[in-house]
Each structure stands twice: as structure tokens, then as C-alpha cells.
Amino acid sequence: MSELREDCKLVFCVGVGGVGKTTFAAALGLREALRGRSVLVLTADPARRLADALGVYGLRDVPSTVPLPHGAEGGELHAAMLETKASADAIIRRAAEDEARAQRIFDNKIYQAFSNTLARSHAYAAMERVHEAIYDPRYDLVIVDTPPAQSAIEILDAPARLVRFLDQRVVRWFLQPREEPEESPRLRGGALTRRLLTTIAGESLVTALTGFLSEMAFLREGFAERAKDVRDTMRSFETEFILVSFANPVGVAAARSVANEIARRGFTLGHVVFNRAFVAEVEVTDVGTGRYPPALAELAPTLETMHAWLTDEQTRKRATIEEFCREQSHPAWILPEATRPLGNTSALFAWISAGRSIPPLA
């Protein structure tokens, strides 16, 4: 299996759920650390799979150092699991540059509801964390394990979406300057909007919403600058998108859809990883009646049938992979079916080391 380019600083692992994306992100981070790099693997998936893959306990929002396999030498491996509330608070505290302003936002009921959800606020927090990490001198490489496909796309769109939200007309109505003439259409529109919402939702909620939007508008410029910076970085040569999939028809169809979404946003897909693409033992096992002890000779026909089925299955998967690579013009990595649990760094390294590269096919 080929290695990442030395000038690659940011990797997004994308794909649908259940294909081993988190396990691959952990294994890739480990391998790059063993090459001598300082790596941060950041999972934006609310599930706790990254900790399980690395065999560590209590992975949190603050990065933890992951021990390398016993006796191994290399760089450093760090891992963190995005916690929406903790990340959102850190973002506001850093962006506000004023503890009093930050505290007003923390105390706001709208912010409290927003920062505790795992929907779009999770995507905003993830991209802010990416921005923070890529400028952190402690890390040579940042690997982002995204949630399943649709949530991953939300993360890719989050920076621009937040800025668009703060530019919406209804938001500007709430935040119009008080020095405008009372007969101003903008002022009348905002007043009508507030009165309507007050009637429907109550004064307390409208006051909280106005306060929240006022503070967020003050922070808009910083959010906009970081959003543009992250977006530019995502399109730069230092960033690589790696799509993880299975090699069956359903998996390939999903991979094709995600690849199209990435291309439509102007990002470059670097590699496609096909997990469980082969069983290494099938390729080295030589079955036959004469090769078994007498006590097992009666099992030979069954074993030969199983071996033939697995060989045919691997041939079909290889043909599917090559067809995808030819159609999409992307190089592929194929990984074997794991024969033991991958809950520690030694097993992870053995698994990813058994992978192979398939060059783009004309």
C-alpha cells in the first residue's frame, strides 16, 4: 500500500457508515506516525469507534497521546473525539477575545440549545477544530474521520453555511442599526418580525434570540475569515480526500455518489480505499486431498469448495474495483478482511501493512 505524500498536511476520510472508515483513519494515522510524523486523528463521528480502534480508554475533546506499538520508534500519534459543547465553547472563547462577551454567549438560552445539539452545530464545531489543528505547530498531519456520508458532506459545507446564515435578511432585520430613521423600511420590517415572534414564542425567547444573533454578528468577521481559510485549505494540494468503501455493488454505488459530491464541491479525491477486498490466506492456501492429514482427509471436498467460492468472490471484487478505478480515474488501496480484532495499535499496523495499491486504470 502506497504512502501519503510528504507535503500532505490534512486528510479527510469520507464514506458511508459501517465500511471501516474510523478504523482506517486510526490505522493511517498510526502508520504515518511510525514514519516519523506527528499526527492528530480527529473524529467528528459522535460514536466512540476511534477509541475502540486504537485500544485507548476515555478519548475526549482534548487530544490524547496514543502509545505506539511496543518497541516501535517513530513520531507521535494523538487522537481526539469532537465533543460539540466543549468545542463550541472553546471556539467562542477564542473568537470573542473578551471573557465577558464569551460569558454572555454561554449564558444565552439559544446558544445553550444550539451548542448541545449534534446536528449542524456539530459540523460547525468540527470545521473550527480543523482550522485550529492545521495551524497547531505540534502536528505535521491532521486526519479527520468524518461521520457517515451525509453528515460528512454537512461538515464540508459548514464554513460557508454559517457565514450565509449570518448574512440572511431576517438576521439583519434583528441587528439593524438603531440610528436609522423610525420610518426606515428595514426598521419597520425588523420591528414587525420581532412583534410577530414575540406573539408566537414569547418575549423571553425573542430577547434571547436577539442577544444571540447580536453576539454572533459581532463574531461574523472572524468566522468568515476562518471559513474561507478552511475552504481554501480543503482545495489546496496539501489536502487529500480519501474515500472508504466496500467492494460489493452496493458499496461501489455509494462510493460513486460520495465521489461525485466531493467533485461537485471542487475538492480533489486522492484515493479510494476498498476495505475487506480480499482474504490474504486464500491466496497462499493450497488445498487438495493429498495435503491433509488422514484424519482431515474427509474435509478436503468441503474445504476445496469453500476455497473456490472465496477465490471467485475475490475475483469479482477485483473486477468491480478495477471498473470503478477506470471510470473514476482514481488510484485505489485495497485492504484485507481482518482475521483478528483490530482493537490495538499492533493489530492496526499489521492490517494496514497488508494493504495493496492499484494504480489508475486507463
Secondary structure, DSSP 4 states (H G I P E B T S, - for coil): -----TT--EEEEE--TTSSHHHHHHHHHHHHHHTT-EEEEEE--SS-HHHHHHT-S---SS-EEPPPSTT--SSEEEEEE--HHHHHHHHHHHHH--HHHHHHHHH-HHHHHHHT-SSHHHHHHHHHHHHHHHT-TT-SEEEEE--SHHHHHHHHHHHHHHHHHHT-HHHHHHT--TTS-TT-HHHHHHHHHHHHHHHHH-HHHHHHHHHHHHHHHHTHHHHHHHHHHHHHHHTSTTEEEEEEEESSHHHHHHHHHHHHHHHHTT--EEEEEEEEEE-HHHHH----GGGS-GGGGGGHHHHHHHHHHHHHHHHHHHHHHHHHHHHHT--EEEEEPPSS---SHHHHHHHHHT-EEE----
